[in-house]
Amino acid sequence: MTGALTAELQAERPELDELYADLGQTVEVFRAQVRPADPGALPPPDLDESGMPVTSPAVDPTPATPGAGASLGSWPCIAYQLDAQDRANLGGDTALPLWEGVIHWSAPLHEPGLILVISGGELPGPVTLKPIGDIVDEGTQRVAWSFTARATEGRSA
């Protein structure tokens, strides 16, 4: 019975794709850069007598998105900022901009440590978000991912 339900839900994907296209938003997904204190990270650079690095630091692969590693790609999405009442219901600080959204089912969002850059639609410019919990495969049906995130720069759209 579960297989039939999954097939029925996944049959709705084309209609969701049309909805994403109509709203015109996209998300570019980045894996967060590994900090030197993280296991498996490169050791800190050697320093000279004045405290300056002997070797120049690596170039940031994403200067427009500090802290982001290489891009994993872009996918259609629907994202919106929560109002004060919604934030309070989530237990969030009302001064902190929180966002919710739905991302296309094909995005690789099953691992933690991601940075999301939402753009398009009615947003005046790109908004960088960090998920505050797991990004959820709704119903584990591979139909859509949903998330709650905070704006990294503390700004709203």
N, C-alpha and C positions, 0 to 999 in steps of 0.2 A: 504494500500500500504506500509506503514512504517513497518508493521509486516513482510511482505514478504522480504523487504530489510534487516531487522535485521536477519531473518533466513538465507538469502543468505550469509551475512557477517559472521555470526557465524558458517556457514558450513566450512569456511576457517580455523577454529581453528586447526584442525589436521595438516595442512600444516605449520602453524606458529609454532606448537610444534616441527616439524621436523627441522625447521630453528633454533629455540632456541637450540635444541640438537646439531646441527652441529657446532654452534659457541661456545658451552661449557661454557658460562658464567652463573653465578647464582647471585642472590641478596638475602642477608639476611636482613629482615626488622625488625627494632627496633622502639618502641615508645620511644621518648626522655624522659629522667627522668624529674620528676616534681621538679622544683626548690622550695626552701622554701618560696619564695615570691609569688608563684603561688597560686590562690584560691584553697582550698581543700588540700593543702600540709600539711605535718606535721610541727608543730612549730619547731623553732631552738632548739638545745639541750641546757640543763642547763649547765652553765659554773661554774667552781670553782673559787677561789680567784685569781689564776694565769692565768685565761682565758682558761684553758683546759676544754674540755667537761667532764661532770660528767659521762655521759654514752658514751660508745664507739660509733662512727658513724656506720651506717649500711654498710655492705659489699657491694661494687659495684657489681651488678649482672653480669656486662659485663666489666671486667677490660681491655680487649683488645680493647674495643670501648668506651672510656670515654664519659659520658653523655647519653649513651643509657640505656634504661630499659631492661626488659625481651624481648627476641626475639619473634616475631610473626610468624616466619617461614622463609623458603627459597623457592624461585621460579626461574624459568629460566628467563633470561633477555638478552638484547643486549645493551651494553653501550659503549660509545666512547667519547674521549675528543675532544672538539671543537678546531679548529685552531684559530689563532689570528684574521683572517678576520671574521670568524663566530662569535667570541666573540664581535668584534666591531659592527657587524650588529645587535646584540642583545642589544647593548648599554652597554656592560660590560667592565670593566677595563681589558685591554689586558694582565696584569700581573696575573690576577686571573684565575686559572684553572677552566674552566666550562665544564660540561659533559652533554650529552643528552643520553637518552636511552628509551627503550621500555621494559616493564615488562609484564610477563604472565598475562592474563586477570583474573585469579583466586586469585591473591594476594589482601589482604584487604588494599587498599591504598586510600580509600575514606575520610579519616580524616587527618587533619594537624598534625604536630609535629612528623614527622618520620625521622629516620636516616637509610640510605641505605648503606650496605657494599657489594660492587661488587667484585667478584673474578672469577678466571678461565679464559678460553680462552687464549689470548696472554698477559694478564696482568702479570707483574712480581710478584705481590703480591696483597692482598686485598686493595681496595681503599674505604675510608669512605666518603660518600657524604651526604649533606643536601640539599633537594630541595629548590630552590629559588622562587618557585611559586607553584601553585596547581599542583598536579599530575592529569593528565587529562585522563578520560575514552574516548578514541578516538571515536568521533561520538556518544557517549553514547550508544554504541552497545555491550559492554562487550566483545570486541575482544582483546584489548590490552590497557595498561596504558602507557602514555608517560610522560617524565619529563625532566626538566632542573635543574641541581644541581651544587653546588660548592664543591670542595674538602675541607674537614674540616681542613686538615693539610697544606693547601696551596701547595700541591705537585701534580705533574702530574705522569702519569704512566710511 
